[in-house]
Amino acid sequence: MKMDDAQRLELIAEAVRYCQRVAATGMPPCCYSKALREPVHFLWERRRGSKLQAARFCSRAAVGLSFGGRQLVYDHAIPFRYLEAELLRLPTVDTEKVRDILDRLGTAVLITKLEDDTLNRAGYGNKMPRDWDQKDPLARYKAAEIEIVENPRSR
């Protein structure tokens, strides 16, 4: 069965509601985070194809690289924990709000393993820069001086 975006968003909204219920019991994020991460990744980010096609951007150094050999990293431009936190804060979960958050915070980027190491060393492995304007999804890469371009394989 081929799903349309509305069906995909409803399933993600269900995952958000589930995670909100688990979080409300006092359970730590490690107990429910994957229950949200997987639907977001497979139902939304990868809805049009492989990771190579799903990433909207890539670093200049990653252009033309493929997965295998641990050279290439599929990275969330804004670390997933920001998207997760915003979804879990929704007072009422509906597909329009979920889509808005996914569109604003769900940008994927392909970078090299060396660039991923650079991000981590610079303190941006799972954080945005302190002066982040809450808008520019590429702020981590700019702060770490990693050149980002449109992914030529993106759909």
N, C-alpha and C positions, 0 to 999 in steps of 0.2 A: 504494500500500500504506500503510495506516495503522499506525503503530508504537505499541506500548504503552511505558510507562515502563521496563520491564525491557530492552526492545530498545534504547531510547535510551541507557540507562545503560551497556549493554555496548559500544556504539559509542564513548561518551565514555571508558570504561575503556581501550579499544583506543588511542584518541588519547593518553591519559596514558602508556600503555606505550611508544608510539612516541616521544613527547617525552622520556621518561626515557632511552631509548636514544640519541637525538640529543644530549641534554645530557651523557650519559656520555662522549661522544667529545670533549668540551671545547668544543663549539660554543656561542656565546652565545645567550641567550634569543631574540634577534631572529630566529634561524634556525628556531625551532620554536614560538614562542609563539602565532602565528596558527593553527597546526595544532591547538591546544587551544582557543583563544578561540572559533573558529567553531563547532565541535561543541557546546561548552557553550551558546553563544548560541542557535543554531538548533535544536538537539535538546532542550535543557532549558529555558532561559529562555523561549523563544517557543513552547513546545509547545502552549500553549492559545490562541495568537492573536498579534495585533500587539504592538508595543512598548507601545502605549497600554493594552493589556490585561495585558501581562506584568509591568509594574511594580506591585509590591505597594503602594508608597507614592508620594506626590507632594508637592511643596511646596504650601502654600496658594495661592501666586501662580500655580502651574502648573495648578490645577484648571480644566478646561474648554479649555485650550489644545490645539492640534493641531500635528503636525509640518508643516514648511513655513515658510519665512520665517526659519528659524534662531532661533526663539523658544524652542523646547523641546529639552531635552537628556535623553537616556536615560543615566542614571548608575548605576554599581555603587556601592551604599552602602558596601561594603567594596571598595576598589579591586581589580580583577581580579588584580593581581600577588600579592596575599595568597592568594587561592583557588588560583592556579596553583602557587605555592610549596608549599602544603600538599598538593596533589594529587601534585606531583612528588617529594615526600618520602616518599610511601607506600612501605613496604618490599614490600608485596604489594598489588597493585591488584585490588580486587574491587568489584562493583557496590554492595554495602552501604556500604563505606567511601567510595566516590565519592559516593553519594547523601547521606551524612551531611555531607560537606564542602560539597556544593552547597547543601544545606538551610541549613547554618550560615553560609556566606559568600557565598551567591549572591543577595542581595536587590537588586532593581532599584528605582530611584526616578526619577521624572520631576521635573526642575527647570527653571527658566528659564535662558536663556543668561546673564542678569545674575547669577543665583545661582551658576552654574558659575564665572563670573569671580570672584565673592566667595570661593568655595572655593579657587580657585587663588591668589588674593592672600593668603589666610590660611595658605597652605602645606599645604592639605589636598587638592590636586588629585589626588594619587596616594598619599597617606599618611593614616594614622589618627592621631588625637591621641596624644601621648606617654602620657597617663594612660588610654588605652583599656583597658577591662576584658576585652577579647577576647570580649565577648558582645553588647554593644549595637551593632547594625548602623547605627544612626542617629547615632552619636557625632560624626562629621564635621560633620553638619548642625547639631547642637546647639552644637558648639564655634564654628561660624561664624554662629550665631544665625539659622538658616534654619528656619522653621516647617514641619514635615512632618506630613502627615495621611494616613489610609488613602486609597488611590486609588479613587475611586468607579467607575472603569471596569475595575478588576482583576477577573479571574475566579477 
